[in-house]
Amino acid sequence: MVILIFLGVTAILGVTVGLLVHFLAVGKTFYYQGDFHISGVTHNDNCEYGASQASTDLSKNIETKMSDAFQNSRIYKEYINSQVIKLRPDPNGSSVQLQLTFKFSPAKRQSMKTEIKAILHQILKDNMASWNAVPTSLRLTDISFISIIFYYLEISKANVEILTNNCCGRQANSFIAGNRIVNGKNALVGAWPWQASMQWKGRHYCGASLISSRWLLSAAHCFDTKNNSGDWTANFGTVVNKTYMTQKVQNIIFHENYSRPGVYNDIALVQLAEEVSFTKYVRRICLPEAKMKLSENASAVVTGWGSLYMNGPLPMILQEASVKIIDNKVCNAPHALGGLVTDEMLCAGFMSGKADACQTDSGGPLAYSDSRNVWHLVGIVSWGDGCAKKNKPGVYT
């Protein structure tokens, strides 16, 4: 009995020591929230909405300076990521909220926080003139927590992801665009979390883009002969028949001046019966500022489950393609679309015809990424002359 008790106590002590060594020595992921003040300039943007150009430029500059500073510091091996989450009004200026991620052993927790704060403080001192930053306003909060019996666990990844999930236009995975949706490449899981499959009586019929917790944008022509909202569902996920989430449709609202033939004002709002809970794989896309202008030849991405070629089969996995914005004058040339493209439409693709949307891609997003890799909805797949034909690029609302 004494021997058994001795062996039992020894085993318990061994496991306890092993756990302590593991959790104190093995690298764990830690999350921090940083806040500092900018004097004299008021910003009212957060990641839940599309930011103004001024806020985008400032956030990009802050993120670049932070990344450069940490990657050139003594703790570059522990640094993972940093980003601006919010710019919000504050007395006599704005408050900037940051999220930072590091990986290190819990035994270094206090020294790491001191080092991180020192680096951030120096960044603010170096940019007092350009940002109107106030270094003394810096606050750094460790948003990890202490678990039981003396060892540390990082904050639940799911809890931290809530911050990003509520942001618009953020991908869970970066995309690697293929040549075309026609015979194109599969999208990565989470690359386009705002993409929905609008399914009529259980079959994919059109695409749509999630723009809030309860609303999608799509093309009006998808619904002009099938306008009973009870027949529609919105499915989210990369595989069209294996969804992360399915939502019933409550209401479909057409643009008041939508008309066919000609497909004018081809836009509709789709109201879901219930609010969507944002996750890593279901998020909304940002809406652009009304004054945003896309330059000719700017890159955008079109996504959908449309035909792989004209009258061809439908893919099971979401397809993606990089396309170029084409000036309407070029698109309206006699040898192209012959004046059918109005000011409420835009062309995207290639005059050579190598990339295009196709049938049942209608209603899906044409997405444009800003300098911070935040995606905005700039077009809705509307119409075209065939799929990927020479001199016949796709036309978008």
N, C-alpha and C positions, 0 to 999 in steps of 0.2 A: 504493500500500500504506500509506504514511504517513497519507494522508488518511483511508483506511478505518479504520485503527487509531484515529486521532484522533476520528473520528465515533463509533466504537464505545465508546471510553472516555467520551466526552461523554454518549452515550445512557445508559450504565450509571450515571454520576454523576447524571444528571438523574432517572433512575428512583429511585436511592437517596435523593436529596434529597427527591423527591416523596413517597416512602414515609415518610421521617422526619417531614416536615411533616404528612402526613396523620395518622400515628399519635400524634404529639405534640400536635397542635392540635385534631383532631376529637374530639368528645366520645365517650368509651367508658364502658361500664357497669362499675362496680366493686362488689365485695361485701365486706362486713366481718362479722366475728363479734365480738360484745361479750359480756363476762362480768362480773358483779359479785355481791357477797355481800349476803345479807339475814341479819341476826343474830336469833337467838332464835325464829324461826318455821321449822318444817320442812315443806317441800313435797316430794312425790315424784311429780310429774306431768311427762310430756313429751307431745309432740304425737302420739305413736304410739298413745295411749289417750285416752279421754274423761277430761277433768280434773274434779276436784271443784269445787263451786261457789266455794269460797274461792280456789282457784287460778285459776279462770276470772275471778273479779272482780279479782284482783291483776294478772293478765296483761292484761286489758282496760284497767285503769288505767294500767299501764306503757306500753302501746301508744298510748293516747290522749295521755299526757303527752309521749311521744317525738314523735309526729306534730305536736302543737301547737308544740313547741319548734323542731323543724326547719323547719316551715312559716313560723315567725315569725323565723327567723334570717337572717343574711346569705347563707347557702347554700341558701335555699329553692328556687332554680331548679335546683339540682343534686340535690335530694332526690327519691327515688322512693318508697321504702317502708321500713318497719321493723316487725318482729314478734318476739314472744317464741316461742322454739322449745322451751325446756325449763325446768322448775323442778325441781331435784334436790337431795337432801339433801347437806349440806356440814357440816363441823365447826361446831357451835354455831349451825346455821341452815340456810340454803338458798343454792344458787347459781342465778343466773338467766342463761340463755343467749339472746342476741339475734342476729337476722340483719338487716343493714341494706344497702340498695341505693342507690347514687348514680350519676349520670352526669356526667362532666366530662372535660376533656382530660388526658391522662397527664402533661403538664407541670405540672399543679397537684396531682399526687398527694400529695406530702409535706405541702403546706400544707393540703390538704383533710383528711388524716388528723388533723392537729393540731387543726383546727377542729371536726371531728366529735367527737373525744375531749373537747374542752373543753365542748361542748354537753352531751354525756352526763354529764360530771362535774358540771356545774351542775344537771342534772335530779336527780341523786342527792343533791346537797346540799340541794336544795329539798324533797326527799321523805324525808329522814332519819327524820322522826318518823312519817309515815304508812306507809312501807314497811319501816322499820328498815334502810334502805339504808346501806351502808358505802362512801362515795365513794372512799376510798383503795384499795379492792379492784378498781376498774375496770381491765379489760384490753381492748384493742381490737386485733384482728388483721386485717390485710389478707389476705383469702383469694383475691385475684387473684394472678396470676403474671407474671413477666417472660419474654417470648419472645425470639427471636434478634435480633441486630443492632440493639440499643439501643432498640427500640420495645416498647411495652407492649400486651398483649392482656388483656382481662378473662378471668376464669376461665370455662371452658366452661359455658354456660348449663345444659346437661344435668347437669353435676356439681353445680351449685348446686341444681337442681331436685330432686336426690335427697333433700335435707333435707325439702322439702315433700312429695314423693311418698310418703315414709314416714310422713307425718302422716295421721291419720284425719280424715275429715269436711271436708277442704279441697277446694274446687272449683278446676278449672283455668279456668273461666269462670263469671261470675255468671249467675244465671238471670233471665229476664223471664217471669213466669208468665202464661199466658193464662187465659181464662175457665174452661176445663174440659178434661179429657182427651177427653170427648165433644165432638167438633168443636173440639178445642183447638189450641194453638200448639206448634210444634216447639221442642224443647229445644236450647239452644246446645251446640256440641261441647264436651265436657269439663265441662259443668255438673253432671252426676251421675255421676261416674266409678266409683261403687260399684254402679251398676245393672247387673244381668246379665239376659240373656234365656235362660231355661231352655228348651232346645229338645229336643223328643222326636222322635227319628228325623229330625232336621234341620229341624223346623218349630217356630216359636215356640209355646209352650204356657202359660208362666207367667213371672213375674218373680222376682227374688231380689236380695239385697243382700250384697255382699262385706264380711265383718267381720274377716277376717284373710287371711294369704297363702294359706290353703288351705281356708277355710270360708266358706260362705254361709248366710244365713237365708232361709227361704221359708215358704210355707204348706203344711201337711201334706196338705191336700185335693188339691193338685196331683199328688201321687204315690200316692194310695191305690189307684188301679187301674192305675197305670203305675209300679211300684216296682222295675223292673229297672234298676239304675244304669247298665248298659252301653248302654241306649237313650238316655241323656241326655248333653247337652253344655251347658256354660255359655258363652255368647258375650258379649263386652264391646265396647261401642261405641255410638254414637248411632244409626247406621243398622243395622237389625236383620239385614240380610243382607250387610253390609260391615263386618266386625268388626275391631277392633284385636287381639283375642286370642280364641282358642277353647280351652277346657279340657275334658277328659273328666271324667266324674263317677265316683268310686270307690265312694262309699257314701252312703246316704240314711238318716237317723235320725229317726224320728217321735217326737213327745212321747208319753211312755208312757200318758198319759190322753186322747189324741186320740180323738174319736168323732164319727160322723155317724149319724143326722141331728142337726142343731143346731150342727154345726161347732164343737165345744168343743176348747180347747187346740190351735188350728189353727196349729201351728208345727213346722217341720222343719229340721234341720241337713243341709246338703249338703257332703260332703267331696270336694274335687277330687283327681284322680289325681296332680297335680303342683302345686308351689307357684307362685303367681302372682308375677311380677316387677312391682313397682309402677312405673307410668309416669305421665306427665302426665295421661293419659286413663283409667288403670285404678288406682283407689285404693280404700281401704276407708272405710266410714263408722264413726263412733264409736258405741259402745254407751253408753247413759245410765247414770248412777248408779241403783241400785235405788230410791232414795228420791226420784227426780225426780218432780215433780208438774206436770202441764200444767194451766194454768188454763183455764176455759171461755172460748171465743172466741180462744184463742191461735192464731196462724197456723202452718200446717205446709204441706208440699208433698208431693203424691203424683205418682209418675211411672210410666210403663209404655207398652207397645206394645199395649194392649188395644183392644177395639172402639171405633170412633168414635161409635157409638150402639148400643143394644140390638140384637143380632143383625146388626150392621153390619160393614163391612170393617175390616181391621187396617191401621194405618199402618206405613209403612216407617221413619219417623223417630220417635224417642222423644218422647212427649208428656208435658206437665207441667201441674199445676194447683195453685194456692193454695187451700187449704181451711181451715176453722175447726174447732177442737175443740168438740164439742157435749156438754154434760153428759148422762150416761147416763139421768138421770131424764127429761130432755126427749126423748131418743131413744126411751125406753121407753113414752112416752105411748100411750094406746089408739089415737089417730089416726095414730101413727107406727109404731114397730116392736113395740108391744104386749108389752113385757116380755121379749123374746127376747135382749136384750143383757145379758150377765153381767158380773161384776166383772173377768173376764179379757179383756174386750173394751172397745174405745172407739169412739165415733162421731166422724166428721169429714166435713165437707162444709157444706151449707147446707140448712136446712129448706125453703127456697124451691126447692131442687133444681137450682141453676144450675151446680154443679160436682161431679163424682163420678168414681170409677174405674168400670171396666166389665169385661166378659168378657175373660179372659186377662191382665188386670192383676194377678190373684191372685198372692200371694207377693211382690209388689213393695213398695218401702219407702214408709212415711209418715215423712218427715224433718222434723226441727225444728232451727232454727238458734239457737244461743245468742248472747250479746251480742258475741262475737268473730267471728261468722259461721262458727262451726264447727258442722257438721251432725251430729245424732244420730238414730239409728234409734229411733223411738218407737212405731211400729206396722207391721203387715204386712197388706196387702190380703187380706181374708178372705171376706166375703160381703155381700150387699145384696139389696134388693127392686127389681130392675130397675136402670136406670142413670139417675142425675140426676132421679129422680122427686120430686115435691113430698112433703115429710114423710117421705121414705125415704132418709136419708143413708147413706153407706157405713159398714161395720163393719170394724174392724181388730183383729187380735190384739194 
